[in-house]
């Protein structure tokens, strides 16, 4: 497969997402592997120009992904802390969140893997207070290159919302009284698919999972995040065509890491729970192959003997390095269960790659195919030798 076939805007439920699923299926068939299709329902989203207007003053805003739409007027109230939110009557108002309360994006409501208490309190307060709409002033996203970033990205959130950058703060914070607001956002029902491609073992001592999320955010071609991971997963799949080891291997292109409902992940977890699998190892590949990096591996829940074995292999390979633990990826849902995991990414993830991800700049020019092929070889050797 050519990596350019994967590099395209491919959110869950979209035509491009389904094309990539079909491409992965074709590669699985070539490798003689068994494919399972796990369908699920999801939502797709698109937006149009949106703005806030007061007299002759007009400020463009950006609809939050999966937001409900809103067109109308309302009194503008400015809130910058939970305390202020608790003390202010915001029913039927248009609320502008800024400062401390908008410094980081809110996790989706009732997110199954991580939903911090302070996010829950603010979201519950907002929904119980029934404002007409929410606007947010935001800076740079702490975990990607977006500036400004959407404060909310949640199809289950009941209140229409939009966001804009700090550059508009002087204008918006000076407004008072009734403002006219248009949040032009459209959400539609769709269908998605979680693919599972399996190499069966005759010995069946347990299962190895090799995963890489295939979906992207809206507005990005998602080259590093995560076409590179899917490419490496497929290369491993092809290299293990004649694997005759002790473990079943599930190759899982997770379809939902960038989606507020993580539908693909939840569908797969339900699938393996019904099978009562004994998972021995998870390898999650997310954003490897930046042209100025090595491949970084972080390790979770290994005993000292196995950790030493893997670290010795890392030290003996000039293309890979040991990295720090990080949990903003699909390995975390297994690591939190005590399962042995390897997270694979670019060694410059925090200082370089995260400034590219989720943006239009996440393009093939940032990728080294040589690094991806070396990564595929190294991980294949790990799986073939794993005991």
N, C-alpha and C positions, 0 to 999 in steps of 0.2 A: 504493500500500500504506500502511496505517496503521501507524505505528511500534509501536502497542500490540499488534499481531499478532505482533511479534517478541519483545517483552519478556515473557519467561517462562523458567523454569529449563529449560535445553535442552542437557544434556550429550550427547556423542556416543552414538549408538545408542538413545537414548530416543525415546518417541513424540513428545514435544514437538519434539525435534530434527528428526524426519522431517516434522512439520507445517511447520516453517519452511522446510525444503528444498522442499516442495511449493509454498509461497507464492512463493518465489523463482522456481521454474520457471514458475508462472503469469505472473509479471511478465515473464519472458524471452519467453514465447510472445506476450504482448501487444506486445512491442517487436519482434517478428519475428526474434528471434535464434535461433541454433542451440545446442541443449543437448546436452551429453555427460554421461552418468552413469558414474562410476567407483566401483563397489562395493568395499567392504572389510569385513573382519571386525574386531570390536572387543569390548570388555567393558563391561557396565553394572554399577553398584554401588549398594547400599543398606546402611544400618546400623541397629542397634538400641542400646538403652541398654547401656552397658559400664561396668565399674568394677574397682577394685582393693580388696581387703578384707583386713584383718589384725585378727582379733578383732572388737571393736566398731567399729573405724575403717573407714570406707568412703568412697572417693574416686571420683567419676565421672570417667571418661576418655572420649575420643572416638576411635573407630577411624580409622586413617589411610585415606584414600580408596584403594580397591582392595586393601586389606589382606586377607590370609587371616584366618580366624577362629581363636580360641583360647579354650578353657575349661579351667582347671586350676590347679594350684599349682606353685610353684617358689621357690627361694631368691632373694631380691632383692639384686642387686648394683648399686652406683651408680658410674657412669663419667662423667668430665667432660673427658677429653682423649684424643687418639689414643694418646699415650704410655701412659696408664693402661689403655686398651683393649688395647694390645699386651702389657702386663705381667700381665693378669688372665685367669684361666681362667673363661670365661663359658658353657661348654658346659652345656646343660640348665638354665640359670638364667634368671630374668627380669631383664632389664637395664634400669636406669633411666638414661637419658642426660640430662645437665643441664649447665649452665654453657657453657664454650667450645665443646664438641662439638655443642651443640644451638642455636647462635645463629642459624643460617640453614638454610633447607630444603635437603635434598639433591636434586640433579638425579636424574631417573630413570636407572636402570642402563643404561649404553650409549646414552644419549640422543644422537641422530645429529648434532646441531648444536653441542652444548656439554656437555662432561663433564669437569669439573676433576679434576686428579690427586688432590687431598686427598679429594674425595668418593669417587672410585674406591677409594682405599686403605681408607677406613673401611667402605664397603659390602662390599668383598671380605673384610675381616677379620671382619665380623659374620657373613656367610654361611658362611665357612669354619669359624667357631667354633660354629655351630649352637646359639644360645640358644633357649629355648622361646618367648620373646616379648620385644618391646622396648617400653618406655614412654619418653616424652620430655616434659620440662618445657620449654616454649617461651614466648617473649614475643610481641611484635608482628612480623608478617611484614614484612621489609624492602621488599617490592615490592607490597603490597596492604594492605587494611584488617583482615585477619584477626588476631585476638588471643584465644587463642593460635592458632598455625598448625600444620598437620601437618608433622612433620619429614620424613616419607616420603609420597610420592604416586606409587606405582609398582606396577602389577599384575605386574611381573616380579620384584619383590623377594620373596625366599623366606620371610621371617620375619614372623609376625604382629606388628603394631605399633599403638600408640595414643598419644595425646598429651593433655596437659592444661596449664593455665596456671600461671604462676609463683605465683599466689595459693595453690596447693596445695603449694608447695615445702616449707614447714615441716613439713607432715604427712607427705609422702612421704619426705623425706630423713631423717626420724626413724625410719622403719620399718626393721625388720631381721628376718632369718629368713625363714620360709616365708610367702608371701602367696598369696591366691586371686585369680585374675584372669579376667575375662570380656571378650573382645574379640569382639563380635557384629557381624560384617561379612560381607556376602554379595556375591559376584561372579558374574555370569552372562555367557555368550557371547551376542553380539548381532551385528547387521549395521549398517553405516553406508554413507553415500553421499557421495562428493565430486562436487559439481556443477561443471561448467565451461560457461559461457555465452559464445558467441563471435559477434562481429561480424566478418564476413569483408571483406577489402579486395581489390579487383581488381588493385592495384599490388603488394602483398605485399613491402614493403621490410623487414619484420620484424614483431615482436609487441610490443604494449603489454599489460601485465597490471595490472588493477585488482582489488585483493583486500581482503577484510575478513573476519575469522574470525566464523563464525556461532554456534559452540558457546559454552556457558557452563560455569562450575564448578557443582558441586552446591551447593544452598543459597543461590543468588542468582538474582534475575530478570535480571541482566546487562543493565541498560539502557544505561549508558555503556560497559560492557565485554561485548558490543560490538554491541548492537542499533543504536546510533547509526551505527556504521561500516557495517553491512549496509544501513541505510536510505539512507545517502549513496551507497553503491555502486549501489543500485537506481535512485536518482534520476539518477545519471550514465548508467546503462544506458538509461533512458527518454529522456533528453536527446540521446543519441547514436543514436537510432533511425535517423536518416537520415544518419549519418556516412558520408562518402565519401573519407576520407583514405587515407594511404599504408600504414597498419599494420592488421594483424589485431588485434582487441582481445579478450582473454580476461577476462571477469568471473568471479572465483573467490571464492566464499564458503567460505573454508578451514574444513574441518570437523575440528578436532583441535588447535587452538592451546592449548586448556585441558586436553588429554588427554595422559596420560603418554607415549603411543606416537606422537603427532603423525601419525595414520594418514592423514588427508586430505592433509596437506602432502606426505608421502612418496609417496602415490599420484599426486598431481598432478606432482611432480618426475619420476617415472618416465614419466608420460604425455608430458610435453613433451620429455623426453630421447629418447624413441622417435621423436618428430616432427622432431628436430634443428632446433628453432626458434632464430631469431636474436632474442633478447629485447633490445629497445631501451630499455624503461622499465618500472619497476614502481612502482605507487602503492599503498601499504598504508595502509588507513584503520582506525585502532584507537583507540577512546575519544574521538572528537570531540564537540563540542556541549554541554559543560558550560555551564550557564546564566550563570556568572560569568567566562567565558573568551572569548578569541579562538580562531581555529583556527591551530595551530602546524604549520609544515612544516619538516622537517629534510631535508637533501640529502646524497646519497652518490654518489661516483664520477662526477661530472659534470666535463667539461672547463670551462675558465674561461669560454668564450663562452656555453655553455649555462647554467652556473651564474649568470652575470650576467643572462641573459635571464629566468630564473625569479625571481631576487631582485628585479629591477626590477618584475616583475608583483606580487610580494608587497608591495613598498613602495607600489605604487599602489592597493592595496586595503585599506581601513580595517578589514576583518573578519579579515584574516589577518596572521600575523607569522612571522618566521623563528625556528625553535627549535634547540636543541642536539641533536646526534646521540644516539640511544638505540638499543639493539640487542635489547631484550626484546620482539620482535615478529616477524611473518612476513616483513618486508622483509629481516631479517638474513641469511636463507639465500640471498638473491640478492645482497645487498651484499657478502658475503664472497667471492662469485665475481667481483667487480669490475663488476657490472651497475649501471647508473644507477638509483637509487631515490629516491622521495619518501615519507617517513613522515609521516602526517597524524594529529594528535591534538589534544587540548585544550591551550591554552597554560599552564594551571595543573595539568598532569598530576602533577608531582612533589609539589606542596604541597597539593593538594586531591583530585584524582581518584583517586590511588592509595590514599587513605584510605577510599574508598568501594568500590572494586572487590573482587570475590569475597565480598562480604558481602550480607546481606539489605537493606542500605540503598541498594543500587545500583538505584534506582527512577526512574520517569519524571519525578518531581518535580525531579530534578537537571538535566533536559534543556531546551535551547532549540531548538525547531523552526526558528526563524528563522535561528539560526546554522548549523544543518544544511543548510538550503536555500541559504544564501549559500556554504557550503563546496561544495555540489554544483555550483553555478554556476561557481565559481572553478576547480575541478578539471576540469570539462567544457571550459572555455576553454583550459586548459593542454593537454589531450589534442588538441583540435581544431587548435591552433596548433603542436603539437610537431613538430620537424623533426630 
